[in-house]
Amino acid sequence: MTAPQSFTGDANPYGGGDPYADYRTADFPFTRYADLADRRLGAAVVAANDEFFAQRENLLLPGAAEFDPEHFGHKGKIMDGWETRRRRGASAEHPWPTAEDHDWALVRLGAPGVVRGIVVDTAHFRGNYPQAVSVEGASVPGSPSPEELLADEVKWTTLVPRTPVGGHAANGFAVQVEQRFTHLRVNQHPDGGIARLRVYGEVVPDPRWLSALGTFDVVALENGGQVEDASDLFYSPAANTIQPGRSRKMDDGWETRRRRDDGHDWIRYRLAAQAEIRALEIDTAYLKGNSAGWASVSVRNGDTGEWTEILPRTRLQPDTNHRFTLAAPAVGTHARVDIFPDGGISRLRLFGSLTEQGASALTARHQELGG
């Protein structure tokens, strides 16, 4: 993978107008993966050593950071991000922080997995961003406390070495570590502010948990499902269709642009592993004048298998959850939903259980990645 474009140095002071007009960003290929630190998956910033100016929880807020030049509080300028106080040295003779001084935040990933890329976004932090950042990952089972995560016996693996960053910029880092992580430690050197953190990667579920569940949603993002491709991403990401819970607004789903031809739109998914599907749901919640008119669902077994239709082209209603049971179980590793002619759906659910082959493959990968 080509190294992402890097940004260093101060941005210009805010001069009025659109604060994003001079924002520095780039196209990061790894953003095609799911955000493992998405709050909808259960991610959280569980601790930070300092959050004097702005709360650590802001790091994982959805959407772009906002900026109000007139918003001040009793501690100073209120920023939409995580911001620490200025570090100082030990004495008047040495007023500067040491090279080792840094601030940190502990992040629990919403879904454990392999990290493919990280974006440390310093939007609106123009002269108060960190000089450099580093990111480490750890794999700790259960629900550890911050004290347990900081214990000496926890092994932290470097995902992003200490690297200079720029202010008011999307600082992207490709990660090449083939290991399953549950938590990250984000370090800023020596101090400063970060607006948003995004952690892109592949979910690697615990096969023991899925085995205990028996029947579950085999395409759900939190269970290891993923979107491989889609015909159109004009309005919203196709990965929204496998997020947890029901959609709560129109853009929390998948919607395509209006077609002016005789074609149709589709999404292709990879399941958690080979599975036996017995029931499915297609939800059009909050898509009222723009839901798909009809939909069909197909599955295939293996990367090159033939597609088999398990739900024929069926009329959909706006803002409705449609449920279907299959006359016979369908075995596959991939699924595809086709919508006609365009529009959108908010969620797809495929309920079933892993086959013996699927469970074995998932267990082997989990072990290979250190799970």
C-alpha atoms as a printed R data frame, in Angstrom:
    type eleno elety resid chain resno       x       y       z
1   ATOM     1    CA   MET     A     1   0.000   0.000   0.000
2   ATOM     2    CA   THR     A     2   1.286   3.488  -0.843
3   ATOM     3    CA   ALA     A     3   2.134   5.548   2.218
4   ATOM     4    CA   PRO     A     4  -0.595   8.114   2.927
5   ATOM     5    CA   GLN     A     5   0.167  11.758   2.317
6   ATOM     6    CA   SER     A     6   1.507  13.353   5.487
7   ATOM     7    CA   PHE     A     7   1.008  16.838   6.877
8   ATOM     8    CA   THR     A     8   3.247  18.724   9.274
9   ATOM     9    CA   GLY     A     9   3.377  22.189  10.743
10  ATOM    10    CA   ASP     A    10   0.895  24.831  11.750
11  ATOM    11    CA   ALA     A    11  -2.157  25.683   9.711
12  ATOM    12    CA   ASN     A    12  -2.963  29.339   9.147
13  ATOM    13    CA   PRO     A    13  -4.842  31.115  11.944
14  ATOM    14    CA   TYR     A    14  -8.596  31.075  11.432
15  ATOM    15    CA   GLY     A    15  -9.441  34.063   9.246
16  ATOM    16    CA   GLY     A    16 -13.222  33.839   9.121
17  ATOM    17    CA   GLY     A    17 -15.688  32.135   6.821
18  ATOM    18    CA   ASP     A    18 -15.735  28.371   6.273
19  ATOM    19    CA   PRO     A    19 -13.279  26.901   8.825
20  ATOM    20    CA   TYR     A    20 -12.771  23.867   6.578
21  ATOM    21    CA   ALA     A    21 -11.748  25.943   3.540
22  ATOM    22    CA   ASP     A    22  -8.037  25.427   4.294
23  ATOM    23    CA   TYR     A    23  -8.358  21.993   5.918
24  ATOM    24    CA   ARG     A    24  -5.693  19.551   4.746
25  ATOM    25    CA   THR     A    25  -6.783  16.053   3.837
26  ATOM    26    CA   ALA     A    26  -6.102  13.230   1.393
27  ATOM    27    CA   ASP     A    27  -7.697  10.093  -0.031
28  ATOM    28    CA   PHE     A    28  -6.776   7.235   2.305
29  ATOM    29    CA   PRO     A    29  -7.440   3.823   0.673
30  ATOM    30    CA   PHE     A    30  -7.915   2.093   4.042
31  ATOM    31    CA   THR     A    31 -11.102   4.076   4.762
32  ATOM    32    CA   ARG     A    32 -13.010   1.468   2.747
33  ATOM    33    CA   TYR     A    33 -12.845  -0.693   5.879
34  ATOM    34    CA   ALA     A    34 -15.215  -0.317   8.829
35  ATOM    35    CA   ASP     A    35 -14.397   2.079  11.671
36  ATOM    36    CA   LEU     A    36 -13.622  -0.250  14.576
37  ATOM    37    CA   ALA     A    37 -13.829   2.728  16.944
38  ATOM    38    CA   ASP     A    38 -17.406   3.568  15.956
39  ATOM    39    CA   ARG     A    39 -19.590   4.381  18.973
40  ATOM    40    CA   ARG     A    40 -22.429   2.427  17.359
41  ATOM    41    CA   LEU     A    41 -20.319  -0.720  17.790
42  ATOM    42    CA   GLY     A    42 -19.673   0.078  21.453
43  ATOM    43    CA   ALA     A    43 -16.324   1.867  21.227
44  ATOM    44    CA   ALA     A    44 -15.327   4.282  23.992
45  ATOM    45    CA   VAL     A    45 -12.432   6.367  25.254
46  ATOM    46    CA   VAL     A    46 -12.156   4.751  28.666
47  ATOM    47    CA   ALA     A    47  -9.442   6.940  30.191
48  ATOM    48    CA   ALA     A    48  -6.997   9.780  29.564
49  ATOM    49    CA   ASN     A    49  -4.247  11.234  31.692
50  ATOM    50    CA   ASP     A    50  -5.423  14.812  31.024
51  ATOM    51    CA   GLU     A    51  -8.489  16.431  29.442
52  ATOM    52    CA   PHE     A    52  -8.238  19.921  30.919
53  ATOM    53    CA   PHE     A    53  -9.503  21.892  27.910
54  ATOM    54    CA   ALA     A    54 -11.681  19.383  26.052
55  ATOM    55    CA   GLN     A    55 -13.110  15.959  26.862
56  ATOM    56    CA   ARG     A    56 -11.630  12.714  25.636
57  ATOM    57    CA   GLU     A    57 -15.087  11.455  24.579
58  ATOM    58    CA   ASN     A    58 -15.109  13.957  21.694
59  ATOM    59    CA   LEU     A    59 -12.532  11.818  19.893
60  ATOM    60    CA   LEU     A    60 -15.126   9.275  18.784
61  ATOM    61    CA   LEU     A    61 -18.073  11.554  18.052
62  ATOM    62    CA   PRO     A    62 -19.636  10.877  14.637
63  ATOM    63    CA   GLY     A    63 -19.257  13.477  11.926
64  ATOM    64    CA   ALA     A    64 -16.733  16.228  11.398
65  ATOM    65    CA   ALA     A    65 -15.553  18.391  14.283
66  ATOM    66    CA   GLU     A    66 -17.327  21.729  14.625
67  ATOM    67    CA   PHE     A    67 -15.755  25.123  15.292
68  ATOM    68    CA   ASP     A    68 -17.280  28.193  16.930
69  ATOM    69    CA   PRO     A    69 -14.731  31.039  17.150
70  ATOM    70    CA   GLU     A    70 -16.786  32.803  19.842
71  ATOM    71    CA   HIS     A    71 -17.234  29.790  22.146
72  ATOM    72    CA   PHE     A    72 -15.185  30.244  25.330
73  ATOM    73    CA   GLY     A    73 -15.569  28.845  28.834
74  ATOM    74    CA   HIS     A    74 -13.956  29.536  32.187
75  ATOM    75    CA   LYS     A    75 -10.931  27.416  31.182
76  ATOM    76    CA   GLY     A    76 -10.479  29.054  27.787
77  ATOM    77    CA   LYS     A    77 -11.420  28.264  24.184
78  ATOM    78    CA   ILE     A    78 -13.858  25.357  23.957
79  ATOM    79    CA   MET     A    79 -12.791  22.913  21.269
80  ATOM    80    CA   ASP     A    80 -14.605  19.970  19.710
81  ATOM    81    CA   GLY     A    81 -11.944  17.372  20.424
82  ATOM    82    CA   TRP     A    82  -9.624  16.098  23.141
83  ATOM    83    CA   GLU     A    83  -7.247  18.796  24.374
84  ATOM    84    CA   THR     A    84  -4.734  18.701  27.225
85  ATOM    85    CA   ARG     A    85  -3.053  21.549  29.087
86  ATOM    86    CA   ARG     A    86   0.397  22.813  28.093
87  ATOM    87    CA   ARG     A    87   3.211  20.759  29.573
88  ATOM    88    CA   ARG     A    88   6.041  22.473  31.422
89  ATOM    89    CA   GLY     A    89   9.543  21.472  32.440
90  ATOM    90    CA   ALA     A    90  10.909  20.793  35.888
91  ATOM    91    CA   SER     A    91  12.373  24.219  36.662
92  ATOM    92    CA   ALA     A    92  13.033  27.760  35.463
93  ATOM    93    CA   GLU     A    93  16.367  26.553  34.117
94  ATOM    94    CA   HIS     A    94  14.585  23.736  32.194
95  ATOM    95    CA   PRO     A    95  11.079  25.059  31.426
96  ATOM    96    CA   TRP     A    96  10.537  22.794  28.425
97  ATOM    97    CA   PRO     A    97   8.961  19.322  28.521
98  ATOM    98    CA   THR     A    98  11.318  16.411  28.012
99  ATOM    99    CA   ALA     A    99  11.396  14.266  24.884
100 ATOM   100    CA   GLU     A   100   9.585  11.518  26.799
101 ATOM   101    CA   ASP     A   101   6.724  13.689  28.056
102 ATOM   102    CA   HIS     A   102   3.386  12.899  26.427
103 ATOM   103    CA   ASP     A   103  -0.354  12.632  27.025
104 ATOM   104    CA   TRP     A   104  -2.383   9.498  26.384
105 ATOM   105    CA   ALA     A   105  -5.902   8.196  25.933
106 ATOM   106    CA   LEU     A   106  -7.103   4.584  26.127
107 ATOM   107    CA   VAL     A   107  -9.631   3.528  23.493
108 ATOM   108    CA   ARG     A   108 -11.752   0.380  23.638
109 ATOM   109    CA   LEU     A   109 -12.556  -0.731  20.111
110 ATOM   110    CA   GLY     A   110 -16.238  -1.360  19.504
111 ATOM   111    CA   ALA     A   111 -15.372  -4.509  17.589
112 ATOM   112    CA   PRO     A   112 -11.994  -6.221  18.015
113 ATOM   113    CA   GLY     A   113 -10.138  -6.734  14.772
114 ATOM   114    CA   VAL     A   114  -7.149  -6.166  12.513
115 ATOM   115    CA   VAL     A   115  -6.345  -2.466  12.103
116 ATOM   116    CA   ARG     A   116  -5.630  -1.404   8.507
117 ATOM   117    CA   GLY     A   117  -5.339   2.335   8.976
118 ATOM   118    CA   ILE     A   118  -5.761   5.164  11.469
119 ATOM   119    CA   VAL     A   119  -6.729   8.804  10.997
120 ATOM   120    CA   VAL     A   120  -5.694  11.268  13.702
121 ATOM   121    CA   ASP     A   121  -7.722  14.341  12.784
122 ATOM   122    CA   THR     A   122  -6.533  17.704  14.131
123 ATOM   123    CA   ALA     A   123  -9.352  19.767  12.561
124 ATOM   124    CA   HIS     A   124  -9.439  23.318  14.018
125 ATOM   125    CA   PHE     A   125  -6.348  22.669  16.139
126 ATOM   126    CA   ARG     A   126  -4.178  25.099  14.221
127 ATOM   127    CA   GLY     A   127  -1.530  26.122  16.744
128 ATOM   128    CA   ASN     A   128  -2.426  23.801  19.602
129 ATOM   129    CA   TYR     A   129  -2.078  20.357  17.999
130 ATOM   130    CA   PRO     A   130   0.535  17.814  19.161
131 ATOM   131    CA   GLN     A   131   3.996  17.915  17.654
132 ATOM   132    CA   ALA     A   132   3.803  14.165  17.032
133 ATOM   133    CA   VAL     A   133   1.543  11.196  17.721
134 ATOM   134    CA   SER     A   134   1.980   7.480  18.232
135 ATOM   135    CA   VAL     A   135  -0.542   4.653  18.551
136 ATOM   136    CA   GLU     A   136  -0.219   1.249  20.225
137 ATOM   137    CA   GLY     A   137  -2.564  -1.728  20.305
138 ATOM   138    CA   ALA     A   138  -3.246  -4.469  22.832
139 ATOM   139    CA   SER     A   139  -5.443  -7.543  22.994
140 ATOM   140    CA   VAL     A   140  -7.032  -7.963  26.404
141 ATOM   141    CA   PRO     A   141 -10.029 -10.282  26.874
142 ATOM   142    CA   GLY     A   142 -13.160  -9.404  28.775
143 ATOM   143    CA   SER     A   143 -13.944  -5.893  29.972
144 ATOM   144    CA   PRO     A   144 -10.709  -4.631  31.558
145 ATOM   145    CA   SER     A   145 -10.608  -1.473  33.655
146 ATOM   146    CA   PRO     A   146  -8.181   1.357  32.817
147 ATOM   147    CA   GLU     A   147  -5.973   0.198  35.689
148 ATOM   148    CA   GLU     A   148  -5.838  -3.318  34.247
149 ATOM   149    CA   LEU     A   149  -4.982  -1.967  30.798
150 ATOM   150    CA   LEU     A   150  -2.123   0.079  32.250
151 ATOM   151    CA   ALA     A   151  -0.688  -2.884  34.180
152 ATOM   152    CA   ASP     A   152   2.898  -3.888  33.439
153 ATOM   153    CA   GLU     A   153   1.925  -7.329  32.139
154 ATOM   154    CA   VAL     A   154  -0.175  -5.937  29.260
155 ATOM   155    CA   LYS     A   155   1.739  -6.119  25.990
156 ATOM   156    CA   TRP     A   156   1.377  -3.080  23.744
157 ATOM   157    CA   THR     A   157   2.327  -3.334  20.068
158 ATOM   158    CA   THR     A   158   3.302  -0.267  18.052
159 ATOM   159    CA   LEU     A   159   0.845   0.429  15.232
160 ATOM   160    CA   VAL     A   160   1.984   3.975  14.446
161 ATOM   161    CA   PRO     A   161   5.487   4.951  15.575
162 ATOM   162    CA   ARG     A   162   6.081   8.449  16.902
163 ATOM   163    CA   THR     A   163   5.428  10.576  13.841
164 ATOM   164    CA   PRO     A   164   5.169  14.363  13.309
165 ATOM   165    CA   VAL     A   165   1.675  15.595  12.422
166 ATOM   166    CA   GLY     A   166   0.134  18.796  11.135
167 ATOM   167    CA   GLY     A   167  -2.480  21.105  12.538
168 ATOM   168    CA   HIS     A   168  -5.982  21.371  11.014
169 ATOM   169    CA   ALA     A   169  -5.373  18.201   8.993
170 ATOM   170    CA   ALA     A   170  -6.439  14.588   8.555
171 ATOM   171    CA   ASN     A   171  -3.243  12.756   9.470
172 ATOM   172    CA   GLY     A   172  -3.547   9.241   8.034
173 ATOM   173    CA   PHE     A   173  -1.404   6.199   8.820
174 ATOM   174    CA   ALA     A   174  -1.523   2.825   7.079
175 ATOM   175    CA   VAL     A   175  -1.005  -0.055   9.536
176 ATOM   176    CA   GLN     A   176   0.732  -3.290   8.558
177 ATOM   177    CA   VAL     A   177   0.339  -5.396  11.729
178 ATOM   178    CA   GLU     A   178  -1.499  -8.707  11.215
179 ATOM   179    CA   GLN     A   179  -2.850  -9.053  14.734
180 ATOM   180    CA   ARG     A   180  -6.236  -8.800  16.457
181 ATOM   181    CA   PHE     A   181  -6.563  -5.882  18.867
182 ATOM   182    CA   THR     A   182  -9.211  -4.953  21.428
183 ATOM   183    CA   HIS     A   183  -7.782  -1.643  22.724
184 ATOM   184    CA   LEU     A   184  -5.591   1.227  21.528
185 ATOM   185    CA   ARG     A   185  -3.418   3.711  23.360
186 ATOM   186    CA   VAL     A   186  -3.219   7.053  21.551
187 ATOM   187    CA   ASN     A   187  -0.254   9.218  22.552
188 ATOM   188    CA   GLN     A   188   0.294  12.870  21.732
189 ATOM   189    CA   HIS     A   189   3.796  14.271  22.150
190 ATOM   190    CA   PRO     A   190   4.186  16.334  24.249
191 ATOM   191    CA   ASP     A   191   0.627  17.750  24.556
192 ATOM   192    CA   GLY     A   192  -2.108  19.466  22.532
193 ATOM   193    CA   GLY     A   193  -5.379  18.562  20.918
194 ATOM   194    CA   ILE     A   194  -6.880  15.974  18.568
195 ATOM   195    CA   ALA     A   195 -10.372  16.462  17.138
196 ATOM   196    CA   ARG     A   196 -11.309  12.967  15.970
197 ATOM   197    CA   LEU     A   197  -9.873   9.449  15.887
198 ATOM   198    CA   ARG     A   198 -10.903   6.892  13.261
199 ATOM   199    CA   VAL     A   199  -9.635   3.304  13.319
200 ATOM   200    CA   TYR     A   200 -10.283   1.413  10.085
201 ATOM   201    CA   GLY     A   201  -9.994  -2.350   9.899
202 ATOM   202    CA   GLU     A   202 -11.557  -5.791   9.681
203 ATOM   203    CA   VAL     A   203 -13.685  -7.161  12.502
204 ATOM   204    CA   VAL     A   204 -12.449 -10.490  13.884
205 ATOM   205    CA   PRO     A   205 -15.147 -11.878  16.212
206 ATOM   206    CA   ASP     A   206 -14.594 -14.360  19.006
207 ATOM   207    CA   PRO     A   207 -15.693 -17.738  17.565
208 ATOM   208    CA   ARG     A   208 -16.538 -19.036  21.045
209 ATOM   209    CA   TRP     A   209 -19.107 -16.270  21.464
210 ATOM   210    CA   LEU     A   210 -20.709 -16.924  18.071
211 ATOM   211    CA   SER     A   211 -20.784 -20.641  18.787
212 ATOM   212    CA   ALA     A   212 -22.535 -20.009  22.095
213 ATOM   213    CA   LEU     A   213 -25.128 -17.806  20.378
214 ATOM   214    CA   GLY     A   214 -25.966 -20.514  17.866
215 ATOM   215    CA   THR     A   215 -28.264 -18.458  15.619
216 ATOM   216    CA   PHE     A   216 -27.162 -14.879  14.931
217 ATOM   217    CA   ASP     A   217 -26.925 -12.284  12.157
218 ATOM   218    CA   VAL     A   218 -24.156 -13.728   9.970
219 ATOM   219    CA   VAL     A   219 -23.693 -10.524   7.928
220 ATOM   220    CA   ALA     A   220 -23.637  -8.056  10.856
221 ATOM   221    CA   LEU     A   221 -20.533  -5.897  11.078
222 ATOM   222    CA   GLU     A   222 -20.060  -6.667  14.779
223 ATOM   223    CA   ASN     A   223 -20.052 -10.411  13.977
224 ATOM   224    CA   GLY     A   224 -17.429 -10.129  11.240
225 ATOM   225    CA   GLY     A   225 -19.552  -9.416   8.160
226 ATOM   226    CA   GLN     A   226 -18.307  -6.814   5.722
227 ATOM   227    CA   VAL     A   227 -19.287  -4.969   2.568
228 ATOM   228    CA   GLU     A   228 -17.042  -5.918  -0.342
229 ATOM   229    CA   ASP     A   229 -18.490  -3.664  -3.041
230 ATOM   230    CA   ALA     A   230 -21.560  -1.684  -4.059
231 ATOM   231    CA   SER     A   231 -22.864  -0.184  -7.277
232 ATOM   232    CA   ASP     A   232 -23.409   3.309  -5.882
233 ATOM   233    CA   LEU     A   233 -22.266   5.197  -2.778
234 ATOM   234    CA   PHE     A   234 -23.532   8.640  -3.701
235 ATOM   235    CA   TYR     A   235 -25.484   9.524  -0.553
236 ATOM   236    CA   SER     A   236 -24.318   7.157   2.181
237 ATOM   237    CA   PRO     A   237 -22.012   4.185   2.858
238 ATOM   238    CA   ALA     A   238 -23.217   0.678   2.063
239 ATOM   239    CA   ALA     A   239 -21.672  -0.495   5.362
240 ATOM   240    CA   ASN     A   240 -24.484   1.317   7.190
241 ATOM   241    CA   THR     A   241 -26.741  -1.604   6.222
242 ATOM   242    CA   ILE     A   242 -24.903  -3.964   8.606
243 ATOM   243    CA   GLN     A   243 -24.458  -1.582  11.549
244 ATOM   244    CA   PRO     A   244 -26.031  -2.526  14.914
245 ATOM   245    CA   GLY     A   245 -29.594  -1.568  15.704
246 ATOM   246    CA   ARG     A   246 -32.256   0.024  13.546
247 ATOM   247    CA   SER     A   247 -31.596   3.165  11.547
248 ATOM   248    CA   ARG     A   248 -32.560   6.339  13.414
249 ATOM   249    CA   LYS     A   249 -32.501   8.803  10.500
250 ATOM   250    CA   MET     A   250 -32.417   8.804   6.733
251 ATOM   251    CA   ASP     A   251 -28.645   8.986   6.275
252 ATOM   252    CA   ASP     A   252 -28.107   6.048   8.656
253 ATOM   253    CA   GLY     A   253 -28.730   3.624   5.808
254 ATOM   254    CA   TRP     A   254 -27.743   3.190   2.153
255 ATOM   255    CA   GLU     A   255 -29.232   5.409  -0.527
256 ATOM   256    CA   THR     A   256 -28.247   5.664  -4.187
257 ATOM   257    CA   ARG     A   257 -28.635   8.498  -6.653
258 ATOM   258    CA   ARG     A   258 -31.662   8.479  -8.961
259 ATOM   259    CA   ARG     A   259 -31.186   6.209 -11.967
260 ATOM   260    CA   ARG     A   260 -32.064   7.412 -15.454
261 ATOM   261    CA   ASP     A   261 -31.476   4.078 -17.182
262 ATOM   262    CA   ASP     A   262 -32.819   0.512 -17.045
263 ATOM   263    CA   GLY     A   263 -30.208  -0.763 -14.578
264 ATOM   264    CA   HIS     A   264 -30.398  -1.439 -10.863
265 ATOM   265    CA   ASP     A   265 -28.235  -1.087  -7.744
266 ATOM   266    CA   TRP     A   266 -26.665  -3.693  -5.469
267 ATOM   267    CA   ILE     A   267 -24.386  -4.417  -2.497
268 ATOM   268    CA   ARG     A   268 -22.129  -7.467  -2.175
269 ATOM   269    CA   TYR     A   269 -21.228  -8.777   1.292
270 ATOM   270    CA   ARG     A   270 -18.802 -11.269   2.802
271 ATOM   271    CA   LEU     A   271 -20.362 -13.204   5.693
272 ATOM   272    CA   ALA     A   272 -18.630 -13.807   9.025
273 ATOM   273    CA   ALA     A   273 -17.744 -17.270   7.681
274 ATOM   274    CA   GLN     A   274 -19.547 -20.022   5.803
275 ATOM   275    CA   ALA     A   275 -23.042 -20.103   7.270
276 ATOM   276    CA   GLU     A   276 -26.468 -21.658   6.943
277 ATOM   277    CA   ILE     A   277 -29.068 -18.897   6.505
278 ATOM   278    CA   ARG     A   278 -32.661 -19.549   7.568
279 ATOM   279    CA   ALA     A   279 -34.316 -16.109   7.751
280 ATOM   280    CA   LEU     A   280 -33.685 -12.531   6.698
281 ATOM   281    CA   GLU     A   281 -34.820  -8.938   7.175
282 ATOM   282    CA   ILE     A   282 -34.740  -5.964   4.826
283 ATOM   283    CA   ASP     A   283 -35.459  -2.712   6.629
284 ATOM   284    CA   THR     A   284 -36.310   0.598   4.929
285 ATOM   285    CA   ALA     A   285 -36.607   2.644   8.142
286 ATOM   286    CA   TYR     A   286 -36.685   6.427   7.519
287 ATOM   287    CA   LEU     A   287 -36.548   5.913   3.752
288 ATOM   288    CA   LYS     A   288 -40.034   7.177   2.984
289 ATOM   289    CA   GLY     A   289 -40.015   8.701  -0.507
290 ATOM   290    CA   ASN     A   290 -36.750   7.139  -1.558
291 ATOM   291    CA   SER     A   291 -36.839   3.486  -0.469
292 ATOM   292    CA   ALA     A   292 -36.063   0.775  -3.008
293 ATOM   293    CA   GLY     A   293 -39.123  -0.348  -4.955
294 ATOM   294    CA   TRP     A   294 -38.193  -4.038  -5.009
295 ATOM   295    CA   ALA     A   295 -35.335  -6.161  -3.689
296 ATOM   296    CA   SER     A   296 -33.908  -9.645  -4.109
297 ATOM   297    CA   VAL     A   297 -31.229 -11.485  -2.118
298 ATOM   298    CA   SER     A   298 -28.756 -14.085  -3.384
299 ATOM   299    CA   VAL     A   299 -25.944 -16.102  -1.806
300 ATOM   300    CA   ARG     A   300 -22.922 -17.925  -3.137
301 ATOM   301    CA   ASN     A   301 -20.465 -20.389  -1.600
302 ATOM   302    CA   GLY     A   302 -16.824 -19.402  -2.093
303 ATOM   303    CA   ASP     A   303 -15.248 -16.531  -3.994
304 ATOM   304    CA   THR     A   304 -16.071 -18.030  -7.385
305 ATOM   305    CA   GLY     A   305 -19.312 -19.910  -6.669
306 ATOM   306    CA   GLU     A   306 -22.534 -19.359  -8.565
307 ATOM   307    CA   TRP     A   307 -25.118 -16.945  -7.165
308 ATOM   308    CA   THR     A   308 -28.328 -18.604  -5.946
309 ATOM   309    CA   GLU     A   309 -31.398 -16.473  -5.332
310 ATOM   310    CA   ILE     A   310 -32.894 -17.073  -1.871
311 ATOM   311    CA   LEU     A   311 -35.409 -14.214  -1.969
312 ATOM   312    CA   PRO     A   312 -36.966 -13.462  -5.368
313 ATOM   313    CA   ARG     A   313 -37.620  -9.874  -6.405
314 ATOM   314    CA   THR     A   314 -40.090  -8.660  -3.770
315 ATOM   315    CA   ARG     A   315 -42.018  -5.404  -3.368
316 ATOM   316    CA   LEU     A   316 -40.785  -3.219  -0.505
317 ATOM   317    CA   GLN     A   317 -42.740  -0.678   1.490
318 ATOM   318    CA   PRO     A   318 -41.298   2.628   2.698
319 ATOM   319    CA   ASP     A   319 -40.171   2.944   6.332
320 ATOM   320    CA   THR     A   320 -40.895  -0.751   7.026
321 ATOM   321    CA   ASN     A   321 -39.018  -3.759   8.365
322 ATOM   322    CA   HIS     A   322 -39.710  -6.736   6.064
323 ATOM   323    CA   ARG     A   323 -39.175 -10.265   7.447
324 ATOM   324    CA   PHE     A   324 -38.828 -13.477   5.449
325 ATOM   325    CA   THR     A   325 -38.247 -17.119   6.420
326 ATOM   326    CA   LEU     A   326 -36.661 -19.466   3.912
327 ATOM   327    CA   ALA     A   327 -38.333 -22.702   2.864
328 ATOM   328    CA   ALA     A   328 -34.941 -24.428   3.070
329 ATOM   329    CA   PRO     A   329 -31.642 -23.278   4.642
330 ATOM   330    CA   ALA     A   330 -29.159 -21.634   2.248
331 ATOM   331    CA   VAL     A   331 -25.418 -22.226   2.679
332 ATOM   332    CA   GLY     A   332 -22.955 -19.565   1.579
333 ATOM   333    CA   THR     A   333 -19.969 -17.356   2.312
334 ATOM   334    CA   HIS     A   334 -21.193 -14.269   0.426
335 ATOM   335    CA   ALA     A   335 -24.502 -12.485  -0.060
336 ATOM   336    CA   ARG     A   336 -25.827  -9.867  -2.445
337 ATOM   337    CA   VAL     A   337 -28.856  -7.627  -2.188
338 ATOM   338    CA   ASP     A   338 -30.168  -6.171  -5.442
339 ATOM   339    CA   ILE     A   339 -32.578  -3.234  -5.348
340 ATOM   340    CA   PHE     A   340 -34.794  -2.160  -8.248
341 ATOM   341    CA   PRO     A   341 -34.424   0.274  -9.767
342 ATOM   342    CA   ASP     A   342 -32.673   2.515  -7.215
343 ATOM   343    CA   GLY     A   343 -33.301   4.113  -3.819
344 ATOM   344    CA   GLY     A   344 -32.161   2.578  -0.590
345 ATOM   345    CA   ILE     A   345 -32.460   0.216   2.327
346 ATOM   346    CA   SER     A   346 -31.410   0.910   5.902
347 ATOM   347    CA   ARG     A   347 -30.486  -2.574   7.150
348 ATOM   348    CA   LEU     A   348 -29.999  -6.139   5.920
349 ATOM   349    CA   ARG     A   349 -30.093  -9.008   8.429
350 ATOM   350    CA   LEU     A   350 -29.274 -12.623   7.568
351 ATOM   351    CA   PHE     A   351 -30.062 -14.968  10.457
352 ATOM   352    CA   GLY     A   352 -28.435 -18.369  10.647
353 ATOM   353    CA   SER     A   353 -25.517 -20.263  12.144
354 ATOM   354    CA   LEU     A   354 -22.001 -21.207  11.138
355 ATOM   355    CA   THR     A   355 -21.438 -24.489   9.365
356 ATOM   356    CA   GLU     A   356 -18.776 -26.817  10.744
357 ATOM   357    CA   GLN     A   357 -16.439 -25.625   7.982
358 ATOM   358    CA   GLY     A   358 -17.203 -21.967   8.739
359 ATOM   359    CA   ALA     A   359 -16.652 -22.369  12.473
360 ATOM   360    CA   SER     A   360 -13.311 -24.118  11.885
361 ATOM   361    CA   ALA     A   361 -12.101 -21.403   9.515
362 ATOM   362    CA   LEU     A   362 -13.096 -18.636  11.908
363 ATOM   363    CA   THR     A   363 -11.392 -20.354  14.841
364 ATOM   364    CA   ALA     A   364  -8.182 -20.822  12.847
365 ATOM   365    CA   ARG     A   365  -8.069 -17.139  11.850
366 ATOM   366    CA   HIS     A   366  -8.816 -16.011  15.397
367 ATOM   367    CA   GLN     A   367  -5.898 -18.083  16.688
368 ATOM   368    CA   GLU     A   368  -3.585 -16.985  13.869
369 ATOM   369    CA   LEU     A   369  -4.212 -13.327  14.784
370 ATOM   370    CA   GLY     A   370  -3.443 -13.880  18.453
371 ATOM   371    CA   GLY     A   371  -7.046 -13.946  19.693
